[in-house]
Amino acid sequence: MRTAADPFDVLIVGAGPAGGLAAQRIARKGYEVAVIEEHREIGEPIQCGGLVTPRVFDYVTCKETILGKIHGAEIYSPKGHRLTIDGHETEAVVVDRAMFDRAILTEAVRAGAHTFLGTQAQGARHTDGGVEVTVDRDGHKEVFRGKILIGCDGVRSNVAKWFHILRPKKILPGFEVELAGVRGDPGFVKLFVGNDIAPGFFGWVIPSGDTARAGLCVREGNAYAYLQKMLKHPAVEKYTKGAQPILYIVGGIPIGFPRRTYADNVMVVGDAACQAKATSGGGIFTSLHCADLAAQTALEALDKGDYSARMMHRYHRAWTKSIGKELRKDLAIHESFERLTDAQFEELFGIFDDPDVLRLIEDTADIDFPSKIGWTLIRKDPRILKYVGKALRTMIAQNVGI
Ligand SMILES: Cc1cc2nc3c(=O)[nH]c(=O)nc-3n(C[C@H](O)[C@H](O)[C@H](O)COP(=O)(O)OP(=O)(O)OC[C@H]3O[C@@H](n4cnc5c(N)ncnc54)[C@H](O)[C@@H]3O)c2cc1C
């Protein structure tokens, strides 16, 4: 069994979806990979609603973690005006997030990765053309050495901090409760917007088999207090009456667009690199996509023996060219959305509550690429432009010529 004293090719801090997938991709090519995770149990504590599109299974095979299927959404305005979007087919699935993370890491272990649980990375630095990470493992200090370090250490990434890579512009506080004993699984998520419900973001209820996950993120303040209020919304109460909490989830959504996600010998991936969608907070698909690209760059670097920032930049260029365009648009949409007043939300619901518009949303909406529907709606009804902020207007002018 390898120990911290053995040199590794790649050190990965964090065993979430990004860390697990990067480890699997690199280890299966025969390189020595160490996955350093501070918790003793993979996937815990859960910080997620578990809503993903079937697209994630292009990256991972763990379909056994699916708890339920979602084919539409009910969206509620501040005054309770409801829009129903029914895609009729499976638009998304809900996974058991702890099992999902464990399944990804299990694949990494099968590919040859070494896991170090209960091991907290406490510092990292460049050394002799490589990197070393100092950890606390069961109260003992140990030092891991590698050629490349991949920071997959989530929203409050220390790896990013240690290598002066970036900090998110802001982190939205989120709170979620899983409720057992809900009334059936409707196959629809419920979404709630409004400054009294979830200022600066939105609230959700995600059915997950025989439970439901009710949560929200807010611009600032006490997310728990807002959630207690949302649980009393008639549409939530009707579905969750008599249900009881079995799990509380606390977390944060990173908001921002990183200008640099690499340094000499180092890459940061997933929430550590602010790669979640600012529109929805969804970050599993984007983390997997970017982890795959980071692994490709790591393999190229190992092959060539070149761990320079110039080599690591290939990863940054690859993800900004692929998913980065969408993430930029999502950030601009978020910045417009977070400024809306309740009166403006009601006006927008008035515009959207039209069978043609709803059909267009049903046909075009894609959770992983939310800007597609935004662009399509603006083309269909330019009245929406009134609600759009400066950054988004500039992008729209460049992208759709309005
Ligand atoms: C309330 C909430 C609900 C969400 N719901 C959804 C959803 O429904 N769908 C979706 O797609 N996304 C959702 N997300 C976002 C999603 O959870 C993240 O985008 C995703 O987990 C990012 O994966 P990751 O691998 O980058 O980081 P993480 O999953 O956060 O993994 C980071 C890992 O690093 C470890 N770590 C951190 N620091 C250290 C250290 N110093 N040493 C060792 N280990 C360390 C952590 O313990 C953790 O295991 C939600 C987020 C929140 C807050």
The ligand as a Tripos MOL2 file, in Angstrom:
@<TRIPOS>MOLECULE
LIG
   53    58     1     0     0
SMALL
NO_CHARGES

@<TRIPOS>ATOM
      1 C1        -27.6750   23.6520   -1.4520 C.3       1 LIG1
      2 C2        -27.0120   23.1830   -2.7220 C.ar      1 LIG1
      3 C3        -27.7410   22.4210   -3.6210 C.ar      1 LIG1
      4 C4        -27.1340   22.0040   -4.8260 C.ar      1 LIG1
      5 N1        -27.8640   21.2590   -5.6890 N.ar      1 LIG1
      6 C5        -27.3200   20.8610   -6.8680 C.ar      1 LIG1
      7 C6        -28.0640   20.0940   -7.8000 C.ar      1 LIG1
      8 O1        -29.2230   19.7450   -7.5530 O.2       1 LIG1
      9 N2        -27.4610   19.7300   -8.9720 N.ar      1 LIG1
     10 C7        -26.1630   20.0960   -9.2720 C.ar      1 LIG1
     11 O2        -25.6660   19.7780  -10.3700 O.2       1 LIG1
     12 N3        -25.4320   20.8060   -8.3940 N.ar      1 LIG1
     13 C8        -25.9660   21.1890   -7.2060 C.ar      1 LIG1
     14 N4        -25.2070   21.8940   -6.3070 N.ar      1 LIG1
     15 C9        -23.7970   22.1770   -6.6380 C.3       1 LIG1
     16 C10       -22.9260   20.9200   -6.4870 C.3       1 LIG1
     17 O3        -23.1260   20.3430   -5.2210 O.3       1 LIG1
     18 C11       -21.4510   21.2950   -6.6770 C.3       1 LIG1
     19 O4        -21.3110   22.0960   -7.8380 O.3       1 LIG1
     20 C12       -20.5750   20.0400   -6.8360 C.3       1 LIG1
     21 O5        -20.5660   19.2920   -5.6460 O.3       1 LIG1
     22 C13       -19.1390   20.4470   -7.1800 C.3       1 LIG1
     23 O6        -18.3210   19.3010   -7.1650 O.3       1 LIG1
     24 P1        -16.7760   19.4160   -6.7880 P.3       1 LIG1
     25 O7        -16.2100   18.0600   -6.9580 O.co2     1 LIG1
     26 O8        -16.1810   20.5560   -7.5040 O.co2     1 LIG1
     27 O9        -16.7570   19.8450   -5.2460 O.3       1 LIG1
     28 P2        -17.3730   19.1550   -3.9700 P.3       1 LIG1
     29 O10       -18.4290   18.1950   -4.3140 O.co2     1 LIG1
     30 O11       -17.7140   20.2720   -3.0340 O.co2     1 LIG1
     31 O12       -16.1630   18.3290   -3.3560 O.3       1 LIG1
     32 C14       -15.0840   18.9630   -2.7250 C.3       1 LIG1
     33 C15       -14.4070   17.9510   -1.8080 C.3       1 LIG1
     34 O13       -13.1930   18.4980   -1.3270 O.3       1 LIG1
     35 C16       -13.0300   18.1360    0.0250 C.3       1 LIG1
     36 N5        -12.1120   19.1110    0.6330 N.ar      1 LIG1
     37 C17       -12.2640   20.4400    0.7560 C.ar      1 LIG1
     38 N6        -11.2000   20.9910    1.3500 N.ar      1 LIG1
     39 C18       -10.3410   19.9730    1.6020 C.ar      1 LIG1
     40 C19        -9.0520   19.9200    2.2010 C.ar      1 LIG1
     41 N7         -8.4310   21.0220    2.6520 N.pl3     1 LIG1
     42 N8         -8.4410   18.7210    2.3080 N.ar      1 LIG1
     43 C20        -9.0580   17.5850    1.8560 C.ar      1 LIG1
     44 N9        -10.2740   17.5890    1.2880 N.ar      1 LIG1
     45 C21       -10.9130   18.7680    1.1520 C.ar      1 LIG1
     46 C22       -14.4590   18.2180    0.5710 C.3       1 LIG1
     47 O14       -14.5930   17.4840    1.7720 O.3       1 LIG1
     48 C23       -15.2460   17.6120   -0.5770 C.3       1 LIG1
     49 O15       -15.3750   16.2250   -0.4640 O.3       1 LIG1
     50 C24       -25.7820   22.3450   -5.1040 C.ar      1 LIG1
     51 C25       -25.0530   23.1010   -4.1870 C.ar      1 LIG1
     52 C26       -25.6530   23.5210   -2.9960 C.ar      1 LIG1
     53 C27       -24.8510   24.3340   -2.0340 C.3       1 LIG1
@<TRIPOS>BOND
     1     1     2 1
     2     2     3 ar
     3     2    52 ar
     4     3     4 ar
     5     4     5 ar
     6     4    50 ar
     7     5     6 ar
     8     6     7 ar
     9     6    13 1
    10     7     8 2
    11     7     9 ar
    12     9    10 ar
    13    10    11 2
    14    10    12 ar
    15    12    13 ar
    16    13    14 ar
    17    14    15 1
    18    14    50 ar
    19    15    16 1
    20    16    17 1
    21    16    18 1
    22    18    19 1
    23    18    20 1
    24    20    21 1
    25    20    22 1
    26    22    23 1
    27    23    24 1
    28    24    25 2
    29    24    26 1
    30    24    27 1
    31    27    28 1
    32    28    29 2
    33    28    30 1
    34    28    31 1
    35    31    32 1
    36    32    33 1
    37    33    34 1
    38    33    48 1
    39    34    35 1
    40    35    36 1
    41    35    46 1
    42    36    37 ar
    43    36    45 ar
    44    37    38 ar
    45    38    39 ar
    46    39    40 ar
    47    39    45 ar
    48    40    41 1
    49    40    42 ar
    50    42    43 ar
    51    43    44 ar
    52    44    45 ar
    53    46    47 1
    54    46    48 1
    55    48    49 1
    56    50    51 ar
    57    51    52 ar
    58    52    53 1
@<TRIPOS>SUBSTRUCTURE
     1 LIG1         1 GROUP 0 **** ****
